Amino acid sequence: MPRRGRSERATLADVARLAGVSPTTASKVLNGRGDVGPKTRELVLGVMAEIGYRPTTARHERTRDRALVTLLDFVESRYAGTVLQGILVAATSARAELLLRLPPGEPISTNRTAARAWMEEQKATGVAGVIALAVAVPDAVLHAAEDLEVPTVTIDPIDTTESRVVSIGATNWAGGRSAAEHVIRLGHRRIAWIGGPLGSAPSVERFHGYQAALDSAGLTPDRALIRHEAFSVEAGLQHGRDILSLDERPTAVVAGNDEIAVGVLAAAKELHIAVPGELSVTGFDDTPQTEWTTPRLTSVRQPLVGMGRMAVETVLGMADGVQPASRHLQLATTLSVRDSTGPAPRRDSPGPLS
């Protein structure tokens, strides 16, 4: 097979295609990973030699120069910390440097000229890709990255209508539905929702899942029990106090994330409402704090570490010329049942649904 000239430089995607392996396997061979069989490794290395494939720089030079920027609006939440753990583990495994950045100030997020200048600076320092965690899309910074051909992946973007941006998330609708179905099966009929802002796509998807579960069970949600504000303990505490002080209070609260659920648990404790005897509470994310609450929190598990790892693998693959199979990647959610949910009080329950 003839070697390619400079204008026809072989890519890792070419290597994978000719070797009959996945781009991920070809990348593992390139990076010396041990989880590739010897025959496959020999085959891939042989194709690399045959077509004259060379990384952009030598392997050890590349691992020093290759960097990823992670943009995030907040760092104090357990959600962000858990996703970052996955990003860090995957970046370390790929021998890429990880740089954490808060998004540039509000003006730059809407000013394309300023955003481009900022992104040019990042690219000049050797940044190979950008991972944006829970930021608004469209965004001038992300558009600048696209214009400059800097691979970009978003995790849980606030707005998912921007089809050009590669996003990674979880099955939020299915997760919201599973939480609501769980308390319905326990006999609850008066079920509240306290979620994040209506401008957040993940929050809205979870709320629609909650609505779908109630609709399927023939239940009409009481508008007085539906609240949308922020993914915070403070929001859960405020709205928890409010709805739990109603004459006809709910016997279950489906929260849009674990932070909100923690606030609801605090409100219940203040008002001397037993959980789960008088009130069941579910969260969403299944962050480590679910094991620390009293009682331990039932929560919809998002594969947060896996989302971080997938973001790194995807953006590095894009940097090597390998485009993801889909622009919007979703990982499955599961319900982790713990101690904060139980049968509905007798006044509310005709008996669990089968």
C-alpha positions as CSV (number, residue, x, y, z in Angstrom):
1,M,0.0,0.0,0.0
2,P,1.6,3.3,-1.0
3,R,2.4,5.8,1.7
4,R,0.4,9.1,1.7
5,G,1.9,12.5,1.1
6,R,1.7,15.3,3.5
7,S,-1.5,16.6,1.9
8,E,-3.0,13.1,2.5
9,R,-1.9,12.5,6.0
10,A,-3.3,9.2,7.4
11,T,-5.6,9.5,10.3
12,L,-6.4,7.2,13.2
13,A,-9.8,6.6,11.6
14,D,-8.0,5.3,8.5
15,V,-6.0,2.9,10.7
16,A,-9.1,1.6,12.4
17,R,-10.9,1.1,9.1
18,L,-8.1,-0.8,7.4
19,A,-7.4,-2.9,10.5
20,G,-11.1,-3.8,10.8
21,V,-11.2,-2.5,14.4
22,S,-13.1,0.3,16.2
23,P,-11.5,3.7,16.5
24,T,-11.4,3.2,20.2
25,T,-9.3,0.1,19.9
26,A,-6.9,1.8,17.5
27,S,-6.6,4.6,20.0
28,K,-5.8,2.2,22.8
29,V,-3.0,0.6,20.8
30,L,-1.6,4.0,20.0
31,N,-1.6,4.9,23.7
32,G,-0.1,1.6,24.9
33,R,-3.2,0.5,26.8
34,G,-3.0,-3.1,28.1
35,D,-6.6,-4.1,27.4
36,V,-6.0,-5.0,23.8
37,G,-5.1,-8.6,22.7
38,P,-1.6,-9.2,21.3
39,K,-2.9,-10.2,17.8
40,T,-5.1,-7.1,17.5
41,R,-2.2,-4.9,18.7
42,E,0.2,-6.5,16.1
43,L,-2.4,-6.0,13.4
44,V,-3.1,-2.3,14.2
45,L,0.7,-1.5,14.5
46,G,1.3,-3.2,11.2
47,V,-1.4,-1.1,9.5
48,M,0.1,2.1,11.1
49,A,3.5,1.2,9.7
50,E,2.2,0.2,6.3
51,I,0.2,3.5,5.6
52,G,2.8,5.7,7.3
53,Y,0.5,6.8,10.1
54,R,2.1,9.2,12.6
55,P,0.5,11.0,15.5
56,T,0.5,14.8,15.3
57,T,3.6,14.6,17.5
58,A,5.6,11.8,19.1
59,R,3.7,10.0,21.8
60,H,5.5,11.5,24.8
61,E,5.5,14.9,23.3
62,R,1.8,14.7,22.6
63,T,0.9,13.7,26.1
64,R,2.6,16.8,27.4
65,D,1.0,19.1,24.8
66,R,-2.4,17.6,24.6
67,A,-4.7,19.4,27.0
68,L,-8.5,19.5,27.6
69,V,-10.4,22.5,29.0
70,T,-13.4,21.8,31.2
71,L,-15.8,24.7,31.5
72,L,-18.3,24.7,34.4
73,D,-20.4,27.3,36.1
74,F,-20.2,25.7,39.6
75,V,-17.9,23.4,41.5
76,E,-19.5,23.2,45.0
77,S,-22.2,20.7,44.1
78,R,-21.8,16.9,44.6
79,Y,-23.1,16.6,41.0
80,A,-20.3,18.6,39.5
81,G,-17.7,16.9,41.7
82,T,-18.8,13.5,40.7
83,V,-18.8,14.3,37.0
84,L,-15.4,15.9,37.3
85,Q,-14.1,12.7,39.0
86,G,-15.0,10.8,35.8
87,I,-13.4,13.5,33.6
88,L,-10.2,13.4,35.7
89,V,-9.9,9.6,35.7
90,A,-10.4,9.4,31.9
91,A,-8.0,12.3,31.2
92,T,-5.4,10.7,33.4
93,S,-5.9,7.4,31.6
94,A,-5.5,9.1,28.3
95,R,-2.4,11.0,29.6
96,A,-4.0,14.3,28.7
97,E,-3.6,17.4,30.9
98,L,-6.9,18.7,32.4
99,L,-7.5,22.4,32.8
100,L,-10.5,23.7,34.7
101,R,-12.0,27.0,33.7
102,L,-15.0,29.0,34.8
103,P,-16.8,30.3,31.7
104,P,-15.6,33.8,30.8
105,G,-17.8,36.6,32.2
106,E,-21.3,37.2,31.0
107,P,-20.4,39.6,28.2
108,I,-18.1,37.2,26.5
109,S,-20.7,34.4,26.4
110,T,-22.7,36.6,24.0
111,N,-19.9,38.5,22.3
112,R,-18.5,36.5,19.4
113,T,-15.4,38.6,18.9
114,A,-14.4,38.4,22.6
115,A,-15.3,34.7,22.7
116,R,-13.2,34.0,19.6
117,A,-10.2,35.8,21.1
118,W,-10.5,33.8,24.3
119,M,-10.8,30.5,22.4
120,E,-7.8,31.4,20.2
121,E,-5.8,31.9,23.3
122,Q,-6.8,28.4,24.6
123,K,-6.0,26.8,21.3
124,A,-2.6,28.5,21.1
125,T,-1.6,26.9,24.4
126,G,-2.2,23.4,23.0
127,V,-5.8,22.7,24.0
128,A,-7.1,19.7,22.0
129,G,-10.7,19.9,23.1
130,V,-13.3,21.5,25.3
131,I,-15.8,19.8,27.7
132,A,-18.6,22.1,28.9
133,L,-20.5,21.0,32.0
134,A,-24.1,22.2,32.3
135,V,-23.7,25.4,30.4
136,A,-26.2,27.3,28.3
137,V,-26.2,26.4,24.6
138,P,-26.0,28.2,22.2
139,D,-23.1,30.1,23.7
140,A,-20.5,32.3,21.9
141,V,-17.6,30.5,23.5
142,L,-18.8,27.1,22.2
143,H,-19.5,28.7,18.7
144,A,-16.0,30.1,18.7
145,A,-14.6,26.6,19.5
146,E,-16.6,25.3,16.5
147,D,-15.4,28.0,14.2
148,L,-11.8,27.3,15.2
149,E,-12.3,23.6,14.8
150,V,-11.6,22.8,18.5
151,P,-13.6,19.7,19.3
152,T,-16.3,20.4,21.9
153,V,-18.6,18.2,24.0
154,T,-21.2,19.4,26.4
155,I,-22.5,17.4,29.4
156,D,-26.1,18.0,30.5
157,P,-26.4,21.2,28.5
158,I,-29.1,23.6,29.7
159,D,-30.5,23.8,26.2
160,T,-30.4,20.8,23.9
161,T,-31.9,22.4,20.8
162,E,-28.5,23.3,19.4
163,S,-28.1,20.2,17.2
164,R,-24.6,21.1,16.0
165,V,-23.1,20.6,19.5
166,V,-22.2,17.1,20.7
167,S,-23.9,16.5,24.0
168,I,-23.8,13.7,26.6
169,G,-26.6,13.2,29.1
170,A,-28.8,10.7,30.8
171,T,-32.3,9.4,30.1
172,N,-33.9,12.2,32.2
173,W,-37.5,11.5,31.1
174,A,-37.2,7.9,31.9
175,G,-35.6,8.7,35.3
176,G,-38.3,11.1,36.3
177,R,-40.9,8.6,35.4
178,S,-39.3,5.8,37.3
179,A,-39.1,7.9,40.5
180,A,-42.8,8.8,40.3
181,E,-43.8,5.3,39.4
182,H,-42.0,4.0,42.4
183,V,-44.0,6.1,44.9
184,I,-47.2,5.4,43.0
185,R,-46.6,1.7,43.4
186,L,-46.2,2.3,47.1
187,G,-49.7,3.7,47.2
188,H,-49.1,7.4,47.1
189,R,-51.6,9.5,45.2
190,R,-50.9,13.1,46.3
191,I,-47.4,13.5,44.8
192,A,-45.5,16.8,44.6
193,W,-42.8,17.8,42.2
194,I,-40.0,20.3,43.1
195,G,-37.6,20.7,40.3
196,G,-35.0,23.0,38.8
197,P,-35.6,26.0,36.5
198,L,-38.0,25.7,33.5
199,G,-35.1,26.9,31.3
200,S,-33.1,23.7,32.1
201,A,-33.7,21.0,29.5
202,P,-32.8,18.1,32.0
203,S,-35.2,19.5,34.6
204,V,-38.0,19.8,32.1
205,E,-37.4,16.3,30.8
206,R,-37.5,14.9,34.3
207,F,-40.7,16.8,35.1
208,H,-42.4,15.4,31.9
209,G,-41.4,11.9,33.1
210,Y,-43.1,12.6,36.4
211,Q,-46.2,13.9,34.6
212,A,-46.3,10.8,32.3
213,A,-46.2,8.4,35.3
214,L,-49.1,10.3,37.0
215,D,-51.1,10.3,33.7
216,S,-50.6,6.5,33.3
217,A,-51.9,5.9,36.8
218,G,-54.9,8.1,36.2
219,L,-53.8,10.8,38.6
220,T,-54.2,14.5,38.1
221,P,-51.4,16.5,39.6
222,D,-52.4,19.4,41.9
223,R,-50.8,22.6,40.5
224,A,-50.3,23.7,44.1
225,L,-47.8,20.9,44.5
226,I,-45.7,21.7,41.4
227,R,-42.7,24.0,41.9
228,H,-39.8,25.0,39.6
229,E,-36.9,27.0,40.8
230,A,-33.2,26.0,41.3
231,F,-31.2,22.8,41.7
232,S,-30.3,23.8,45.3
233,V,-30.8,22.8,48.9
234,E,-32.2,26.2,49.6
235,A,-34.9,25.8,46.9
236,G,-35.9,22.4,48.3
237,L,-36.1,23.8,51.9
238,Q,-38.2,26.8,50.9
239,H,-40.7,24.9,48.7
240,G,-40.6,21.9,51.1
241,R,-41.7,24.1,54.0
242,D,-44.4,25.6,51.8
243,I,-46.1,22.5,50.4
244,L,-45.7,20.5,53.7
245,S,-47.6,23.3,55.5
246,L,-50.6,23.0,53.2
247,D,-53.8,21.7,54.7
248,E,-53.7,18.9,52.2
249,R,-50.0,18.2,52.1
250,P,-48.5,15.6,49.8
251,T,-47.4,12.2,51.0
252,A,-44.6,12.0,48.5
253,V,-42.2,14.5,46.9
254,V,-40.3,13.8,43.7
255,A,-37.4,16.1,43.6
256,G,-35.5,17.2,40.4
257,N,-32.1,16.5,42.0
258,D,-30.5,15.3,45.2
259,E,-29.8,18.9,46.4
260,I,-33.5,19.7,46.3
261,A,-34.4,16.4,48.0
262,V,-31.9,17.2,50.9
263,G,-33.7,20.5,51.3
264,V,-37.1,18.7,51.5
265,L,-35.8,16.3,54.1
266,A,-34.6,19.3,56.2
267,A,-38.1,20.9,55.8
268,A,-39.8,17.7,56.9
269,K,-37.5,17.5,60.0
270,E,-38.3,21.1,60.9
271,L,-42.1,20.4,60.7
272,H,-41.8,17.1,62.6
273,I,-43.0,15.1,59.6
274,A,-41.6,11.5,59.7
275,V,-39.8,10.3,56.6
276,P,-40.8,7.8,55.3
277,G,-43.7,7.2,57.7
278,E,-45.6,10.3,56.7
279,L,-43.7,11.5,53.7
280,S,-41.6,9.8,51.0
281,V,-38.9,11.7,49.1
282,T,-36.9,10.8,46.0
283,G,-33.9,12.6,44.5
284,F,-32.2,12.5,41.1
285,D,-28.4,12.0,40.3
286,D,-27.6,9.5,43.1
287,T,-24.6,11.5,44.3
288,P,-22.6,10.2,47.2
289,Q,-24.6,12.4,49.7
290,T,-27.6,10.1,49.3
291,E,-25.8,7.6,51.6
292,W,-25.2,10.4,54.2
293,T,-28.8,11.7,54.6
294,T,-31.1,10.6,57.4
295,P,-32.9,8.6,56.2
296,R,-30.8,7.5,53.2
297,L,-32.2,9.0,50.1
298,T,-33.9,7.0,47.3
299,S,-32.6,8.6,44.1
300,V,-32.5,8.1,40.3
301,R,-28.9,7.2,39.5
302,Q,-27.3,9.1,36.7
303,P,-24.0,7.5,35.6
304,L,-22.2,10.8,36.4
305,V,-18.7,9.3,36.4
306,G,-19.5,7.5,33.2
307,M,-20.7,10.7,31.6
308,G,-17.4,12.4,32.5
309,R,-15.4,9.5,31.1
310,M,-17.5,9.4,27.9
311,A,-17.0,13.1,27.4
312,V,-13.2,12.7,27.5
313,E,-13.2,9.7,25.2
314,T,-15.5,11.4,22.8
315,V,-13.7,14.7,22.6
316,L,-10.3,13.0,22.2
317,G,-11.7,10.8,19.5
318,M,-13.0,13.9,17.7
319,A,-9.5,15.5,18.0
320,D,-8.2,12.3,16.2
321,G,-10.8,12.8,13.5
322,V,-13.3,10.2,14.8
323,Q,-16.8,11.7,14.9
324,P,-19.3,10.2,17.4
325,A,-22.1,8.0,16.0
326,S,-24.7,10.5,17.3
327,R,-24.7,14.2,18.2
328,H,-26.7,13.5,21.4
329,L,-25.5,10.6,23.5
330,Q,-27.6,9.3,26.4
331,L,-26.6,6.9,29.2
332,A,-29.3,4.9,31.0
333,T,-30.7,5.9,34.4
334,T,-31.7,3.4,37.2
335,L,-33.5,3.9,40.5
336,S,-31.6,3.3,43.7
337,V,-34.2,2.6,46.4
338,R,-33.2,3.4,49.9
339,D,-34.9,4.4,53.2
340,S,-36.6,7.7,52.3
341,T,-39.5,6.0,50.5
342,G,-42.2,3.8,52.0
343,P,-45.9,2.9,51.8
344,A,-48.3,5.8,51.7
345,P,-50.1,6.7,55.0
346,R,-53.4,4.9,55.2
347,R,-55.4,8.1,54.6
348,D,-53.9,8.4,51.2
349,S,-53.5,4.8,50.1
350,P,-56.0,2.3,48.7
351,G,-53.1,-0.1,48.6
352,P,-49.9,-0.4,46.4
353,L,-50.3,-0.8,42.7
354,S,-49.2,-4.1,41.2
